[in-house]
Amino acid sequence: MMLSKIFKIDNLEIKNGIFLAPMEGITDLPFRIICRRFGADIVYTEFVASEALIRDVEKSKIKIRVIDQERPVAVQIFGSDPYVMSEAAKIVEQAGADIVDLNYGCWVKKVVSLNAGAALLKNIPLMNAITEAVVKAVKIPVTVKTRLGWDKNSIIINEVAKMQEECGAKAITVHCRTREMGMGGKADWSYIPGIKKNISIPLILNGDITSPETARLALEVDGADAIMIGRAVLGNPFIFRDAKKYIETGYLPEKPNINERFDVLLEHLKLNVEDKGLPRGLVEFRKHYSGYLKGLHNTSHYRQKLVQMSNLNEVIELLEQYRNYLNNYYKE
Ligand SMILES: Cc1cc2nc3c(=O)[nH]c(=O)nc-3n(C[C@H](O)[C@H](O)[C@H](O)COP(=O)(O)O)c2cc1C
């Protein structure tokens, strides 16, 4: 059995923490509720543009809606102007978030070209000014999420982590890739112990945790106070429960069976429709089918049909048909 790793962000005590990573278009309210239920210790919203928040853009306001059932929840914002970011953070605080997280890691062009996200790894004084301004503006804890550096020749995470702590950040998540890598290559966890030597705030390791086994390995990394999982949660919120069981007992739990996968898929779908209404709740759910149905027999045939359907009852009926088909298929 591994040692427990315990830390606090303000009054929030976290043991062997496994967090849901912020993911644009994915970590909306219904998905966060499901992930919390399966044991995610903190869930993160997708990033929200600070400029849009202060302009009161409806779409962005919806993204920062939080409810008690999902607590503790972090709302992530991005931007490049200390004043705008601090005003946006106040709005996030007012909305009831437990934590405001600052995005200093997004690699995509539309964000970097605004001098936000990972672009701030090239402008550390501005990054520091943003964190300081936000910390001053709100009472809730401010955390940051970033990468190792801009490219392999500018790995500056040790210095960045220290400066962020000095600016008042209460925790730092490191996606162990550079901006140049985007989502390619392999996350390099070997930087984590060195980063932790420089700081006393909690350090959260992120990147390429794909299974209970890799979750355990990541939590065992010297200096990692907690871990954060992104892509591997798609269609697999069970990973939080299974990783925790494995970490606590040393036994690898059985993979979720067909019925559990379909039950959770249907629950997630219904929550999505309740939250967003029709047809949006159904249409936006299409991206989740491939995750939940991954690896199952005849899945592409059913998935192709599901992503074209626009009637909720018909979707549910087809899913039940597929479930029966699979239960018979795997029994034989
Ligand atoms: C579809 C998608 C959307 C993402 N959106 C965000 C985001 O809004 N904010 C953020 O900090 N990171 C975002 N990320 C990065 C993830 O939070 C995480 O750092 C990255 O996926 C590496 O972790 P993983 O290997 O567990 O997926 C996104 C990743 C994906 C795949």
The ligand as an SDF file (V2000), in Angstrom:
LIG
                    3D

 31 33  0  0  0  0  0  0  0  0999 V2000
  -10.6270   18.4970  -25.4090 C   0  0  0  0  0  0  0  0  0  0  0  0
   -9.6650   19.1550  -24.4560 C   0  0  0  0  0  0  0  0  0  0  0  0
   -9.9400   20.4030  -23.9560 C   0  0  0  0  0  0  0  0  0  0  0  0
   -9.0500   21.0150  -23.0510 C   0  0  0  0  0  0  0  0  0  0  0  0
   -9.3780   22.2270  -22.5170 N   0  0  0  0  0  0  0  0  0  0  0  0
   -8.5930   22.7520  -21.5360 C   0  0  0  0  0  0  0  0  0  0  0  0
   -8.9810   23.9260  -20.8370 C   0  0  0  0  0  0  0  0  0  0  0  0
  -10.0580   24.5040  -21.0640 O   0  0  0  0  0  0  0  0  0  0  0  0
   -8.1370   24.4060  -19.8810 N   0  0  0  0  0  0  0  0  0  0  0  0
   -6.9470   23.7840  -19.5640 C   0  0  0  0  0  0  0  0  0  0  0  0
   -6.2130   24.2420  -18.6800 O   0  0  0  0  0  0  0  0  0  0  0  0
   -6.5700   22.6720  -20.2150 N   0  0  0  0  0  0  0  0  0  0  0  0
   -7.3620   22.1330  -21.1690 C   0  0  0  0  0  0  0  0  0  0  0  0
   -7.0120   20.9610  -21.7550 N   0  0  0  0  0  0  0  0  0  0  0  0
   -5.7810   20.2740  -21.2950 C   0  0  0  0  0  0  0  0  0  0  0  0
   -6.1020   19.2930  -20.1690 C   0  0  0  0  0  0  0  0  0  0  0  0
   -6.5980   19.9590  -19.0330 O   0  0  0  0  0  0  0  0  0  0  0  0
   -4.8560   18.4940  -19.7610 C   0  0  0  0  0  0  0  0  0  0  0  0
   -3.8600   19.3960  -19.3210 O   0  0  0  0  0  0  0  0  0  0  0  0
   -4.2820   17.6900  -20.9280 C   0  0  0  0  0  0  0  0  0  0  0  0
   -5.3120   17.0170  -21.6160 O   0  0  0  0  0  0  0  0  0  0  0  0
   -3.2470   16.6620  -20.4240 C   0  0  0  0  0  0  0  0  0  0  0  0
   -3.8250   15.7590  -19.5160 O   0  0  0  0  0  0  0  0  0  0  0  0
   -4.2940   14.2610  -19.9630 P   0  0  0  0  0  0  0  0  0  0  0  0
   -3.1010   13.5830  -20.5670 O   0  0  0  0  0  0  0  0  0  0  0  0
   -4.7710   13.6160  -18.7070 O   0  0  0  0  0  0  0  0  0  0  0  0
   -5.3770   14.4310  -20.9860 O   0  0  0  0  0  0  0  0  0  0  0  0
   -7.8550   20.3520  -22.6760 C   0  0  0  0  0  0  0  0  0  0  0  0
   -7.5810   19.0930  -23.2040 C   0  0  0  0  0  0  0  0  0  0  0  0
   -8.4630   18.4860  -24.0720 C   0  0  0  0  0  0  0  0  0  0  0  0
   -8.1450   17.1020  -24.5940 C   0  0  0  0  0  0  0  0  0  0  0  0
  1  2  1  0
  2  3  1  0
  2 30  2  0
  3  4  2  0
  4  5  1  0
  4 28  1  0
  5  6  2  0
  6  7  1  0
  6 13  1  0
  7  8  2  0
  7  9  1  0
  9 10  1  0
 10 11  2  0
 10 12  1  0
 12 13  2  0
 13 14  1  0
 14 15  1  0
 14 28  1  0
 15 16  1  0
 16 17  1  0
 16 18  1  0
 18 19  1  0
 18 20  1  0
 20 21  1  0
 20 22  1  0
 22 23  1  0
 23 24  1  0
 24 25  2  0
 24 26  1  0
 24 27  1  0
 28 29  2  0
 29 30  1  0
 30 31  1  0
M  END
$$$$
